[in-house]
Amino acid sequence: MKTYETDVLVVGGGGAATAATISAHECGARTMLAVKGEFGVPGKRGAGATSNPLGDFWTIRTVGPKGSFFNPPDAVLADMVQAGLGMADPALCRVFVDEVSHALKRLSEMGMRFKSKMLATMPADAKAGGTHGIVAIQKAVIEATKTVVIEEANLTDLIVQDGRCLGACGVDDLGNPFLIQAGAVILATGGVGQLFKHSFNPPGNTGDGYAMALRAGADLFNMEFMQQGLATTWPNQAMVMLYEMKEPYRLLNAAGKAFLGDYLPSDVTCEEVSNLKAYHWPVSCRDAAIHLDRAIKGEVLAGRATPSDGVFLDLSRGERGFEADMFPKFMMSRGIDIRNDLVQVQIHHHTSNGGIRIDTNSHSGVQGLFAAGEVGGWQGADRLGGTMLGGSQVFGWRAGIKAAEVAVSRPNVALGPQDVESLIEAAARFKEASGDSPPNVLRRALQQVMWETLLVEKTEQSLDRARQFVAQERDRMGHSLRIAEPADVAIAFEHRNLLDVAEVIIEAASMRKESRGSHYRSDYPQIDNDNWLTNIFISRKGNDLHLRREWVAASHGWQDQPGDIRIRPWG
Ligand SMILES: Cc1cc2nc3c(=O)[nH]c(=O)nc-3n(C[C@H](O)[C@H](O)[C@H](O)COP(=O)(O)OP(=O)(O)OC[C@H]3O[C@@H](n4cnc5c(N)ncnc54)[C@H](O)[C@@H]3O)c2cc1C
């Protein structure tokens, strides 16, 4: 079995991983970056959400200096905490507000160019594979260091002994196990978009980091909160942002019928939904804006979908205020002529707001284990636009510094195959699996059910259905799985992780009997501050999940701020 050794192991190849690797290296640590697929090639397995080329521009939320007119720190902090509806961790939001300007400065010094300084926008660049340059630029910095980069490294588990993380193990693309011993491990594995049939996330984002951390004894929290947004389903995927379309949308089902009105409560109008959606730009679904998402999904589930599993949307008047032609041109580059054709759109999972519970140094509750980026939870029930990319830089950088420090105090043990027996057994079992369903087929069925039951709106019934499906799927993994080619072994491990994370989301969403921000329960449609000003933490003992309620903002004394509609942009 291949074994490696390093001071700081960074798992992942997105913006959080690259930031963490650079800072750990600058602190003098020997660094190793292990990523599935290829490192930093947009559109290829391994690229991560950071470089998924589905938009025409990206943003990082900026914060001005104290006392400045634009984005003063205390106002941004207040907006973040309010957007999170009491569920964001104010201490971690404070770190973001204090440090995102440093992160932007570092990126600029590495060569990033931001188009607008007010929101640090980054237009899609054809030379960067249709995405922005954050990963490409940081990859070049990493390549100039002695960092060891391991590609096609599918990490599956963390190695924890006596409460201390000593490394991680996984399988390569041929299904062969390997082991990496490390003084500290930083998980930068992104989110769990691949749990859903429709997602902005690339295929490698299968929630591995959440599942690995959970099995290793770390807490997750806020896992019921996920952002969602619109994207086209044909002929290519492209994000659709509705913020410049305040007039009611012309949304039609496959039969050409306008349907939004059929989904509205009697006191809500199409105009109100359109206005709110535009205001909650681009991917918040709170308040009456949720009805747009409900309506689209409802038509599809009712069997009135377009041939490409969406609904028709008239975007002929869609444009960006600051650069009117940018959006139509981008859509044209994706093969979509918005001026002359109706487009087919669907609700997609965008990002997961919760994740591994971290402190201000990105440290999880497990000694030597860090988490940064989307896998590290700090956002609340909703979030501001531009805080995920910025947060990946801020918390990735912090994780690298602290991990380099912690790595020095590692215990003097030499790990070997005896420490990863369960991985070796599981890989061997998968390799022999000779049922009738390759893991990709199992994944598609799981994604369909999870999209139907967990995204947009949930009810006790939909959550029960999801729960039952996951239980049956674990059984199917035991007897129906077929490993047809070596690369299927890694996909089978991903499937196991998707099930573990699905279970967490289901139980957290089931426990939270109210609607708050991105978590909408149609059987409990109101926010309930009397009973639900609390976060849900999840840990795992053996095969059992433990849910506990604790409020991270208790000392902050959050109170809902009416009039928060002025907050823009939302993410
Ligand atoms: C289309 C799109 C547009 C977005 N626009 C914005 C925006 O404008 N502003 C904003 O703030 N946010 C935006 N977001 C969200 C933001 O991009 C992500 O939340 C953020 O980039 C996540 O960065 P990350 O480094 O944590 O994870 P990712 O970039 O997703 O990287 C995760 C990495 O880990 C690797 N990995 C996963 N599991 C394993 C494993 N088991 N072993 C080895 N490697 C593994 C993956 O292959 C990948 O390289 C957008 C997201 C998408 C998808």
The ligand as an SDF file (V2000), in Angstrom:
LIG
                    3D

 53 58  0  0  0  0  0  0  0  0999 V2000
  -21.6380   28.0260  -10.2560 C   0  0  0  0  0  0  0  0  0  0  0  0
  -21.3230   28.6050   -8.9070 C   0  0  0  0  0  0  0  0  0  0  0  0
  -21.2180   29.9740   -8.7190 C   0  0  0  0  0  0  0  0  0  0  0  0
  -20.9020   30.4880   -7.4820 C   0  0  0  0  0  0  0  0  0  0  0  0
  -20.7580   31.8380   -7.3290 N   0  0  0  0  0  0  0  0  0  0  0  0
  -20.3210   32.3280   -6.1490 C   0  0  0  0  0  0  0  0  0  0  0  0
  -20.0130   33.7170   -5.9960 C   0  0  0  0  0  0  0  0  0  0  0  0
  -20.0990   34.4910   -6.9500 O   0  0  0  0  0  0  0  0  0  0  0  0
  -19.6120   34.1520   -4.7740 N   0  0  0  0  0  0  0  0  0  0  0  0
  -19.4740   33.3260   -3.6930 C   0  0  0  0  0  0  0  0  0  0  0  0
  -19.0810   33.7650   -2.6320 O   0  0  0  0  0  0  0  0  0  0  0  0
  -19.7520   32.0030   -3.8130 N   0  0  0  0  0  0  0  0  0  0  0  0
  -20.1560   31.4990   -5.0040 C   0  0  0  0  0  0  0  0  0  0  0  0
  -20.4040   30.1590   -5.1280 N   0  0  0  0  0  0  0  0  0  0  0  0
  -20.1310   29.2870   -3.9840 C   0  0  0  0  0  0  0  0  0  0  0  0
  -18.6270   29.0770   -3.8680 C   0  0  0  0  0  0  0  0  0  0  0  0
  -18.0550   29.0240   -5.1550 O   0  0  0  0  0  0  0  0  0  0  0  0
  -18.2820   27.7950   -3.1360 C   0  0  0  0  0  0  0  0  0  0  0  0
  -18.9920   27.7200   -1.9260 O   0  0  0  0  0  0  0  0  0  0  0  0
  -16.7960   27.7850   -2.8230 C   0  0  0  0  0  0  0  0  0  0  0  0
  -16.0570   27.9850   -3.9970 O   0  0  0  0  0  0  0  0  0  0  0  0
  -16.3850   26.4810   -2.1910 C   0  0  0  0  0  0  0  0  0  0  0  0
  -14.9840   26.4380   -2.1730 O   0  0  0  0  0  0  0  0  0  0  0  0
  -14.2630   25.2360   -1.4850 P   0  0  0  0  0  0  0  0  0  0  0  0
  -12.8130   25.4030   -1.7120 O   0  0  0  0  0  0  0  0  0  0  0  0
  -14.7450   25.0950   -0.1040 O   0  0  0  0  0  0  0  0  0  0  0  0
  -14.7870   23.9340   -2.2550 O   0  0  0  0  0  0  0  0  0  0  0  0
  -14.6970   23.5260   -3.7860 P   0  0  0  0  0  0  0  0  0  0  0  0
  -14.2540   24.6200   -4.6500 O   0  0  0  0  0  0  0  0  0  0  0  0
  -15.9680   22.8520   -4.1060 O   0  0  0  0  0  0  0  0  0  0  0  0
  -13.5290   22.4630   -3.7730 O   0  0  0  0  0  0  0  0  0  0  0  0
  -13.6660   21.2080   -3.1650 C   0  0  0  0  0  0  0  0  0  0  0  0
  -12.5060   20.3820   -3.6220 C   0  0  0  0  0  0  0  0  0  0  0  0
  -12.3860   19.2010   -2.8520 O   0  0  0  0  0  0  0  0  0  0  0  0
  -12.2260   18.0920   -3.7170 C   0  0  0  0  0  0  0  0  0  0  0  0
  -12.6950   16.9320   -2.9940 N   0  0  0  0  0  0  0  0  0  0  0  0
  -13.9410   16.6980   -2.5300 C   0  0  0  0  0  0  0  0  0  0  0  0
  -13.9600   15.5430   -1.8630 N   0  0  0  0  0  0  0  0  0  0  0  0
  -12.7140   15.0320   -1.9050 C   0  0  0  0  0  0  0  0  0  0  0  0
  -12.1310   13.8250   -1.4200 C   0  0  0  0  0  0  0  0  0  0  0  0
  -12.8420   12.9350   -0.7420 N   0  0  0  0  0  0  0  0  0  0  0  0
  -10.8290   13.5940   -1.6710 N   0  0  0  0  0  0  0  0  0  0  0  0
  -10.0860   14.4790   -2.3920 C   0  0  0  0  0  0  0  0  0  0  0  0
  -10.5950   15.6300   -2.8790 N   0  0  0  0  0  0  0  0  0  0  0  0
  -11.8960   15.8960   -2.6320 C   0  0  0  0  0  0  0  0  0  0  0  0
  -13.0510   18.4920   -4.9240 C   0  0  0  0  0  0  0  0  0  0  0  0
  -12.7490   17.7230   -6.0480 O   0  0  0  0  0  0  0  0  0  0  0  0
  -12.6230   19.9390   -5.0630 C   0  0  0  0  0  0  0  0  0  0  0  0
  -11.3570   20.0450   -5.6570 O   0  0  0  0  0  0  0  0  0  0  0  0
  -20.7230   29.6280   -6.3800 C   0  0  0  0  0  0  0  0  0  0  0  0
  -20.8370   28.2510   -6.5460 C   0  0  0  0  0  0  0  0  0  0  0  0
  -21.1170   27.7310   -7.8060 C   0  0  0  0  0  0  0  0  0  0  0  0
  -21.1610   26.2350   -7.9550 C   0  0  0  0  0  0  0  0  0  0  0  0
  1  2  1  0
  2  3  1  0
  2 52  2  0
  3  4  2  0
  4  5  1  0
  4 50  1  0
  5  6  2  0
  6  7  1  0
  6 13  1  0
  7  8  2  0
  7  9  1  0
  9 10  1  0
 10 11  2  0
 10 12  1  0
 12 13  2  0
 13 14  1  0
 14 15  1  0
 14 50  1  0
 15 16  1  0
 16 17  1  0
 16 18  1  0
 18 19  1  0
 18 20  1  0
 20 21  1  0
 20 22  1  0
 22 23  1  0
 23 24  1  0
 24 25  2  0
 24 26  1  0
 24 27  1  0
 27 28  1  0
 28 29  2  0
 28 30  1  0
 28 31  1  0
 31 32  1  0
 32 33  1  0
 33 34  1  0
 33 48  1  0
 34 35  1  0
 35 36  1  0
 35 46  1  0
 36 37  1  0
 36 45  1  0
 37 38  2  0
 38 39  1  0
 39 40  1  0
 39 45  2  0
 40 41  1  0
 40 42  2  0
 42 43  1  0
 43 44  2  0
 44 45  1  0
 46 47  1  0
 46 48  1  0
 48 49  1  0
 50 51  2  0
 51 52  1  0
 52 53  1  0
M  END
$$$$
